[in-house]
Amino acid sequence: MMKKEFNKAAFKEKLDEQTTFPALYMFKFIVPKGKEDQVKELLPKHEVVFKESAKGTYVSATIKAMMRDSEAIMAVYDRASKIEGIISL
């Protein structure tokens, strides 16, 4: 199965069209166990809710944060993309 390329411009456009900023935005990630601290560093002033997978090899993370605009959201996803093994949902 071929991995679909993420279209940043289309995502930003959709955010701008469908969201009135500032807005509460929910980030959801899946990371290999042991990467929780790196996820916390994405938005250090916000609560991160973690849930371990059934086998314990992965952890899902949910962060709710007030975001001023689509650029701020894109910046979080850009920083997240540098975490090895992360999946953004």
Buried (B, 14 or more C-beta within 10 A) or exposed (E): EEEEEEEEEEBBEEBEEEBEBEBEBEBEBBBBBEBBEBBBEBBEEEEBEBEEEEEEEBBBBBBBBEBEBBEBBBEBBEEBEEBEEBEEE
